[in-house]
Each structure stands twice: as structure tokens, then as C-alpha cells.
Amino acid sequence: MSSNTFKRRGVLGLTAGLVLSATTALAVTTTPAEAVLPNVNMEYVVVQAQVEPLRGQTGLAGNDSVRLVQSALRAKGLSTAVDGWYGNSTTSAYSAWQRRLGYSGLAANGLPGPTSLTKLGYNRYNVIRKISVGGMTTYSSKKVNQRTRNMLVSADAKVPFSLVVTQGSYNAGGVAASAGTHDGGGAVDISVSALSSTQRWQAIAALRTVGFAAWLRTPSQGNWPYHIHAIAIGDTDLSSGARNQVADYYVGRNGLASHAADNTPSAYRRAFTWYEKSKRS
């Protein structure tokens, strides 16, 4: 073998070794951090955040996700227990985190949104099953967000008549009888004047199937005509009053100040769910 051949092979071997070493190093240094981080299920966290401040720690899924959020809040210097219970202290801590990010009003209501939840979890967890309420739009010419509109379209497709919205969302300072439930997103009232008694209950069943907390309101309950009141479970723009109505619905109550039993006949009741989960069913 000539010395030139040996030199060439030596150079090639050295080059190959360097390439292999570089490739190995690259494989190590470019492994995504996300691959080793735990997951936070946003759907679970938001639903707990809507039920548990009023109802205490429940059997709702997502305690592990809530603990990760609570740990991240504590790492930011915000006071909350790490116990899987999204109660009032966690709501307050999360609201403080939202304000720290520059949010205010509905955007700092203590209900995790996709952006604030992702920023909180940087290098700590991945966010899966994100909820997005989308931009402003209308249904029956009433203001709602895109998620609420999608839910109404889905519910309307389940009944042989039309759902007509008489009061929409983001109606701050609107009808006094609504007690602020329409101040944020996810809240609608639906006319029943053209519906039979059976059709009214069918409409409620359809709304509940796609993830609304929905009830038939009667004149005997308050200063209003017959109508359906519905709150989109999982909407991150809910007012505090609407959030508490979701909590009432979860335990079979009517969502009113009386917290009386739900007046919906059992044949038209549906399991507690939310829009994204209903679409997977």
C-alpha cells in the first residue's frame, strides 16, 4: 500500500469519524424538550376552573394537569396549593398571572386561555387539547364568539326546527334580569315562543348534547317570558356569573339564585360534557 493511499484512507477515516461524532452530538442537542415534558390537558383544566371554585374538589378528570399548572404558578411566585383542586386560590393566582402578562377584564378572569397557559408552561409542560373561542361573529344577528356559533349550529342540526337566539354574549350592562351572565362569552338566550312543549325540551337536549348548560326559564322563576338560557361549558370568556351556572349545572341545579333542582325531565337530560369532547364522541 502506498503512503498516499494510507494518507487518503486516514483522512477519510478521520472525516467519517468527525461526521459521526457531529451527527451524534446533533442528535443529542436537537432532541425536542417537548418530548420529555408532561402534558397539560387544557380542556380538563378549564372545566375544573369553571366548576370547582363553587363546588369544591370534584371527581372531574384532570387533577394531574391542574397540579402542573399550580406548580408553574408557584414557580412564578404566585400563591396557590398544589393539590389538583382548581379552587378560588388557584383562580386568583391564575388571574394574577394573566394580569402580569398584560391582560385585563375577561382576559384576566382566572380561566386559562391557550396563550397564557402555554406561556406559563414554558419548559415545564406541553399544552394539549387547546380550547379556542375564536373571534367575534353572530348567530340570529346576536353577538357570539366563533366557538359558541359552532355549538349552536351543531345543536340546530339535531332538531327539526330552528334555534333562534334572542340575547347573545359580550352584552355588558345588558338585561338586568340576566345578572351579568351575558357580560362575557358563551351565553345565549333562545326563543321558545314558536315551539311546542316537547320541542322546547328537545331543544334543551340538543344544546346539552353539544356542551351547553341549558335550562328552560319560566315566568314563575323570574321577570322574563318563557325562553331557554344556555352557557357554553369550557368557554374561556365566561363571566363569573356564567361560570357559576356551569357549576350549578354540574350538580343538577337550575343555575338561578335559588340553586333549586333542575326542572328538566329525565328523558331530556344529558351527561355533562363540553363541545370538544362531544365532537370526539
C-alpha positions as CSV (number, residue, x, y, z in Angstrom):
1,M,0.0,0.0,0.0
2,S,1.4,3.4,-0.9
3,S,1.9,6.1,1.6
4,N,-0.6,8.3,-0.4
5,T,-3.2,5.6,-0.2
6,F,-2.7,5.3,3.5
7,K,-3.0,9.1,3.9
8,R,-6.1,9.2,1.9
9,R,-7.7,6.4,3.9
10,G,-6.6,8.1,7.1
11,V,-8.1,11.4,6.1
12,L,-11.3,9.6,5.1
13,G,-11.5,7.7,8.3
14,L,-10.9,10.9,10.3
15,T,-13.5,12.7,8.3
16,A,-16.0,9.9,8.8
17,G,-15.3,9.9,12.5
18,L,-15.9,13.6,12.7
19,V,-19.1,13.4,10.8
20,L,-20.3,10.6,13.0
21,S,-19.4,12.5,16.1
22,A,-21.1,15.6,14.9
23,T,-24.2,13.7,13.9
24,T,-24.3,12.1,17.3
25,A,-23.9,15.4,19.0
26,L,-26.6,16.9,16.8
27,A,-29.0,14.1,17.6
28,V,-28.5,14.8,21.3
29,T,-28.6,18.6,21.2
30,T,-31.6,18.8,18.9
31,T,-33.9,16.4,20.8
32,P,-37.0,18.5,21.4
33,A,-37.5,19.4,25.1
34,E,-41.2,18.9,24.5
35,A,-40.7,15.2,24.0
36,V,-39.8,14.8,27.7
37,L,-42.2,17.3,29.3
38,P,-45.5,16.2,30.8
39,N,-48.8,17.2,29.2
40,V,-51.4,19.6,30.5
41,N,-54.9,18.9,29.1
42,M,-56.4,22.3,28.7
43,E,-60.0,21.1,28.4
44,Y,-59.7,19.4,31.8
45,V,-58.1,22.4,33.4
46,V,-60.7,24.9,32.1
47,V,-63.7,22.7,33.0
48,Q,-62.3,22.2,36.6
49,A,-61.8,26.0,36.7
50,Q,-65.5,26.6,35.9
51,V,-66.9,24.0,38.4
52,E,-64.6,23.7,41.4
53,P,-64.4,27.3,42.7
54,L,-68.1,27.0,43.6
55,R,-68.5,23.2,44.1
56,G,-65.2,22.2,45.8
57,Q,-62.9,19.5,44.6
58,T,-64.9,17.1,42.3
59,G,-64.4,13.9,40.5
60,L,-63.8,15.7,37.3
61,A,-60.8,14.4,35.3
62,G,-57.6,16.5,35.2
63,N,-56.1,16.7,38.7
64,D,-52.6,15.9,37.3
65,S,-52.9,18.7,34.8
66,V,-54.2,21.1,37.4
67,R,-51.2,20.2,39.7
68,L,-48.8,21.0,36.9
69,V,-50.5,24.4,36.4
70,Q,-50.4,25.1,40.1
71,S,-46.7,24.2,40.3
72,A,-46.0,26.5,37.5
73,L,-47.9,29.3,39.2
74,R,-45.9,28.8,42.4
75,A,-42.7,28.9,40.4
76,K,-43.8,32.3,39.2
77,G,-44.2,33.4,42.9
78,L,-48.0,33.2,42.9
79,S,-49.7,31.7,45.9
80,T,-51.7,28.5,45.5
81,A,-51.7,25.0,46.8
82,V,-50.6,22.1,44.6
83,D,-53.4,19.7,45.2
84,G,-55.3,19.3,41.9
85,W,-58.2,21.4,43.1
86,Y,-58.8,24.4,40.9
87,G,-60.5,26.4,43.6
88,N,-60.7,30.1,44.4
89,S,-57.0,30.5,45.4
90,T,-55.9,28.9,42.1
91,T,-58.3,31.1,40.2
92,S,-56.9,34.2,41.9
93,A,-53.3,33.1,41.2
94,Y,-54.1,32.4,37.6
95,S,-55.8,35.8,37.3
96,A,-52.7,37.5,38.7
97,W,-50.6,35.6,36.1
98,Q,-52.9,36.9,33.3
99,R,-52.6,40.4,34.6
100,R,-48.8,40.0,34.7
101,L,-49.0,39.2,31.0
102,G,-50.8,42.5,30.4
103,Y,-54.4,41.1,30.2
104,S,-57.4,42.7,31.8
105,G,-61.2,42.2,32.0
106,L,-62.4,38.9,30.7
107,A,-58.9,38.0,29.6
108,A,-57.8,38.1,33.3
109,N,-60.8,36.1,34.7
110,G,-58.7,33.3,36.1
111,L,-59.9,30.8,33.3
112,P,-56.8,29.6,31.4
113,G,-56.6,30.7,27.8
114,P,-54.3,28.9,25.3
115,T,-51.7,31.7,25.2
116,S,-51.4,32.3,28.9
117,L,-51.4,28.6,29.6
118,T,-48.7,28.0,27.1
119,K,-46.5,30.8,28.4
120,L,-46.9,29.6,31.9
121,G,-45.8,26.1,31.0
122,Y,-42.6,27.1,29.0
123,N,-40.0,24.4,29.6
124,R,-42.4,22.8,32.2
125,Y,-45.2,21.2,30.3
126,N,-46.9,20.9,26.9
127,V,-50.5,22.0,26.4
128,I,-52.7,19.6,24.6
129,R,-56.4,19.7,23.6
130,K,-56.4,23.5,23.5
131,I,-59.7,25.4,23.6
132,S,-60.0,28.5,21.4
133,V,-63.2,30.6,21.4
134,G,-62.2,32.3,18.2
135,G,-63.2,35.8,17.0
136,M,-66.5,37.7,17.2
137,T,-69.3,36.7,14.9
138,T,-73.1,36.5,15.1
139,Y,-76.0,34.0,15.3
140,S,-79.5,35.2,14.6
141,S,-77.8,38.6,14.3
142,K,-76.8,38.4,18.0
143,K,-73.1,38.7,19.0
144,V,-71.3,35.4,19.9
145,N,-67.8,34.1,19.5
146,Q,-67.0,31.5,16.9
147,R,-66.9,28.5,19.3
148,T,-70.4,29.4,20.5
149,R,-71.7,29.8,17.0
150,N,-70.3,26.4,16.0
151,M,-72.0,24.9,19.0
152,L,-75.3,26.4,18.1
153,V,-75.0,25.2,14.5
154,S,-74.4,21.7,15.8
155,A,-77.3,21.8,18.2
156,D,-79.6,23.2,15.5
157,A,-78.7,20.3,13.2
158,K,-80.1,17.9,15.8
159,V,-83.6,19.2,15.8
160,P,-86.2,19.6,13.0
161,F,-86.8,23.3,13.8
162,S,-84.7,26.4,14.0
163,L,-83.0,27.7,17.2
164,V,-83.4,31.5,17.3
165,V,-81.1,33.5,19.6
166,T,-82.7,36.5,21.3
167,Q,-79.8,37.5,23.5
168,G,-76.2,36.8,22.8
169,S,-72.8,37.2,24.5
170,Y,-70.5,40.1,25.5
171,N,-73.6,42.1,26.5
172,A,-72.1,44.0,29.5
173,G,-74.7,46.2,31.1
174,G,-77.5,44.5,29.2
175,V,-80.7,42.9,30.5
176,A,-80.7,43.3,34.3
177,A,-82.6,40.0,34.8
178,S,-79.6,38.2,33.3
179,A,-77.5,39.1,36.4
180,G,-74.3,39.6,34.3
181,T,-74.3,36.1,32.8
182,H,-74.2,37.6,29.3
183,D,-71.4,40.0,30.1
184,G,-68.8,37.6,28.8
185,G,-68.7,34.9,26.1
186,G,-70.6,31.6,25.8
187,A,-74.0,32.8,26.9
188,V,-77.2,32.8,24.8
189,D,-81.0,33.0,25.3
190,I,-83.1,31.2,22.8
191,S,-86.8,31.9,21.9
192,V,-89.3,29.2,22.5
193,S,-92.5,31.2,21.5
194,A,-92.9,29.1,18.3
195,L,-92.1,25.8,19.9
196,S,-94.4,23.2,21.5
197,S,-93.7,22.0,25.0
198,T,-92.0,18.8,23.6
199,Q,-89.9,20.9,21.1
200,R,-88.7,23.1,24.0
201,W,-87.3,20.0,25.8
202,Q,-85.9,18.6,22.5
203,A,-84.0,21.9,22.0
204,I,-82.6,21.7,25.5
205,A,-81.5,18.1,24.9
206,A,-79.7,19.1,21.7
207,L,-78.0,22.0,23.4
208,R,-76.8,19.8,26.2
209,T,-75.6,17.2,23.8
210,V,-73.1,19.6,22.2
211,G,-71.8,21.0,25.5
212,F,-74.2,23.7,26.8
213,A,-75.5,24.0,30.3
214,A,-79.1,24.7,29.2
215,W,-82.4,25.2,31.1
216,L,-86.0,26.2,30.3
217,R,-86.7,29.5,32.0
218,T,-90.3,30.1,33.0
219,P,-92.2,33.3,34.2
220,S,-92.6,31.7,37.6
221,Q,-88.8,31.8,38.1
222,G,-88.3,35.5,37.4
223,N,-89.3,38.6,35.5
224,W,-89.0,37.1,32.0
225,P,-91.0,35.2,29.4
226,Y,-90.5,31.5,28.6
227,H,-87.1,31.0,27.0
228,I,-84.0,28.8,27.0
229,H,-80.9,30.0,28.8
230,A,-77.7,28.3,27.8
231,I,-74.0,28.6,28.8
232,A,-71.2,27.1,26.7
233,I,-69.2,24.9,29.0
234,G,-65.5,25.3,28.5
235,D,-65.7,28.8,27.1
236,T,-62.7,30.7,28.4
237,D,-64.5,34.1,28.2
238,L,-67.3,33.3,30.7
239,S,-68.3,35.9,33.2
240,S,-68.1,34.9,36.8
241,G,-71.9,34.5,36.9
242,A,-71.9,32.3,33.9
243,R,-69.1,30.2,35.3
244,N,-71.1,29.6,38.5
245,Q,-74.1,28.5,36.4
246,V,-71.9,25.8,34.8
247,A,-71.0,24.7,38.4
248,D,-74.7,24.5,39.2
249,Y,-75.5,22.5,36.1
250,Y,-72.7,20.0,37.0
251,V,-74.6,19.1,40.2
252,G,-78.1,19.1,38.7
253,R,-79.2,22.6,39.8
254,N,-81.0,25.3,37.9
255,G,-78.3,28.0,37.7
256,L,-80.5,30.6,39.4
257,A,-80.0,32.3,42.8
258,S,-82.3,29.7,44.4
259,H,-80.0,26.9,43.3
260,A,-83.1,24.7,43.1
261,A,-83.2,21.3,41.3
262,D,-83.0,21.3,37.6
263,N,-86.6,21.2,36.2
264,T,-85.6,19.3,33.0
265,P,-87.5,15.9,32.6
266,S,-85.0,13.0,32.8
267,A,-85.7,12.0,29.2
268,Y,-84.1,15.2,28.0
269,R,-81.2,15.4,30.3
270,R,-77.7,14.6,29.0
271,A,-74.3,13.7,30.5
272,F,-72.1,16.6,31.5
273,T,-69.9,17.4,28.5
274,W,-68.3,20.2,26.5
275,Y,-68.1,20.9,22.8
276,E,-64.6,19.5,22.0
277,K,-65.4,16.3,23.9
278,S,-68.8,15.9,22.3
279,K,-67.2,16.1,18.8
280,R,-65.0,13.2,19.7
281,S,-67.9,11.1,20.9
